[in-house]
Amino acid sequence: MSDALRIERVDAGHVRVAGELGFANAGEGVARAQELPAGATVDLAGLSRSDSATLGVLLIWAARAAKRGTRITFTNVPAGLRALAHLCDAEPLLGI
């Protein structure tokens, strides 16, 4: 049984992402980008599973924020996802 993607607003500028975000539900993750407030801080500590598709979704979220003239800050990025971002030289794009 999968751990469904959850995007929970903590307060006006903070969001907590939990559950799985990967190949199986990347489309859902992209579609839910509008749930992120402008200039949000996105806490990823609750991710139970991530993969290269997760990185793609985060890059789309960051690009959409930039297009609106804001920036998303990602915190508590899981070690494997951080390593993948480093390998792809995507850390500056994610602000990590």
N, C-alpha and C positions, 0 to 999 in steps of 0.2 A: 504494500500500500504506500502511495507516495505522500509526501508531506507538502500539502498545497501551498502555493505562493501566497504570502500575506504581506500587505503593505499597510502599516498602521501609522496614523498620524499621532505623534507624541505631543506636539504643540504646533504653533503656527509655522515654525521653520524647521522642525525636526520630524523625520520619518524613520520608522524601523521596518526593515525588510526581513522576513523570516520564511522558513520553509525551503523548498527546492526552487531553484531558478537555473534552468539548463536547457538542453536540446528539446526535451519533452514539452516545455512550456514557454520557450523564448518568445513566441508570438504573443502570448498573454502578457508577458513582461513588457514588451514593446507597447502593446495596446494600453497598458495601465500607466504609461508615462505621465498622463495628465493628472494622476493622483499626487504627483510630486509638486509641492509648492515652489514658487520662484525662489531661487537662492537657497534651496533646501540643504540641510545636512542629512545625509542618508546613512543610517547605522546598519551595517551588514553583519553584525555579530550573530544574528539569528539564522543566517543561512545554514541549512543542514547539508546542502549539496550544491556544488557549483562546478562549471566546466568552461570550455572556451566559448560556448554560447552565452554564458553568464557575462563574460567579458564583453561580448558583442552588445548585449542589452545595456550594460552600464555605459558603454561608449555612445550608444544611441541616446540614452537619457542625457548624457553630458552634452552631446551635440545639439539636442533640442533645447536644452537650457541656454546654451551659448547663442543659438539662433534668436532666443527671446531676450538676449542681452543680460542673462544671469549666469550663475555658475553653481553647479552642484558640488558639494563636498562629501566625499565618501569617508566614513570612519569604520574602524573595526573590520577592516578588509581581511577575510580569511587568508592564512599564509599561502595556500595553494593558488588562490586567485591573484594574490599580490605577486607571486613568483611568475605566473603566466603573464601578467601585465608587464613585469620587468622584461621577460623574454621577448615580448612583442614591442617593447619600447613604448608602451601605452601609458606609463605612469604619469607623465605630464598631462596627458589628455584627461585623466581621471583625477588629477590633483592629489595623487598619493605618492 
